[in-house]
Each structure stands twice: as C-alpha cells, then as structure tokens.
Amino acid sequence: MYEVIEHKVWKHTNGRTASLYGSVPYLSAEEKLNWKVETVGFTVRNNRTNTVGIGRKPWATKAEAEAWLNSHQ
C-alpha cells in the first residue's frame, strides 16, 4: 500500500522552499532561473489513494523511512 519516495521541494537561491505539489513558485522565465527542485529527505506515498506524506517532516534517510514502513504494514 505505501512506498518510500524521495521528498522533493522547489528551492529558491535565497533558501525559500515551496511544495512540489502546488503551482510553480515563479511567475516568469527569469524568476524560474532562481528555483530548482531538490531532494530534502524521504517520505511515503499511499498507492491506493495516491497521497504523499503522513503529516510529519520527511525522514533524513531512506533507511529511516523504510523502518517506519516496515513497522506499519
């Protein structure tokens, strides 16, 4: 039902972040140059409902996320 996936966010050169699952955080091609997608940890996706995350910060390592997954299946 769940699978471990990378937790990715949009990250601005000044350190701001934005969700990957909303609209893009820039309004122009020029602004787009300041944003890139970065992996910032690991989370889980529910493949039945296609939802991502479980209401907590992402785990730092894939092993930590897999340990949670193994204890909840």
C-alpha positions as MATLAB code, in Angstrom:
seq = 'MYEVIEHKVWKHTNGRTASLYGSVPYLSAEEKLNWKVETVGFTVRNNRTNTVGIGRKPWATKAEAEAWLNSHQ';
ca = [
       0.000    0.000    0.000;
       2.769    2.500    0.912;
       6.088    3.001   -0.813;
       9.110    5.084    0.168;
       9.805    8.001   -2.184;
      12.151   10.979   -2.218;
      10.679   14.116   -0.661;
      11.298   16.925   -3.140;
      10.631   20.655   -2.886;
      11.162   23.711   -5.014;
      14.132   25.629   -3.544;
      14.997   29.270   -4.278;
      18.575   30.526   -4.329;
      17.772   32.566   -1.191;
      16.708   29.416    0.713;
      12.914   29.692    0.457;
      11.048   26.493   -0.342;
       7.709   25.667   -1.928;
       5.735   22.462   -2.277;
       6.246   20.410   -5.389;
       2.536   19.525   -5.350;
       1.129   23.037   -5.764;
       1.549   25.531   -8.545;
       5.039   26.527   -9.622;
       6.560   29.210   -7.369;
       7.675   31.535  -10.166;
       5.806   33.876  -12.480;
       8.287   34.355  -15.314;
      11.095   32.618  -17.169;
      13.531   34.986  -15.462;
      12.281   34.054  -11.973;
      12.407   30.362  -12.909;
      16.209   30.598  -13.072;
      16.263   31.117   -9.277;
      14.274   27.958   -8.499;
      15.260   24.294   -8.716;
      13.811   21.022   -7.474;
      15.804   19.444   -4.637;
      15.503   16.219   -2.679;
      15.330   17.016    1.047;
      14.650   13.616    2.573;
      12.295   10.682    2.205;
       8.586   10.210    2.752;
       5.911    7.684    1.826;
       3.202    7.583   -0.821;
      -0.070    5.710   -0.370;
      -0.579    3.975   -3.709;
      -4.276    3.296   -3.052;
      -5.168    6.952   -2.549;
      -2.168    8.499   -4.353;
      -1.458   10.749   -1.368;
       2.058   11.728   -0.324;
       3.276   12.051    3.250;
       1.764   11.195    6.614;
       1.607   14.604    8.281;
       5.173   14.725    9.565;
       8.520   16.046    8.377;
      10.341   13.779    5.949;
      12.896   11.321    7.253;
      16.540   12.215    6.658;
      17.428    8.817    5.221;
      15.718    6.185    3.141;
      16.538    3.606    5.825;
      14.551    5.581    8.442;
      11.549    5.804    6.112;
      11.769    2.093    5.322;
      11.939    1.271    9.052;
       8.680    3.188    9.605;
       7.135    1.489    6.586;
       8.136   -1.984    7.798;
       6.573   -1.322   11.212;
       3.266   -0.078    9.715;
       2.405   -2.700    7.114;
];
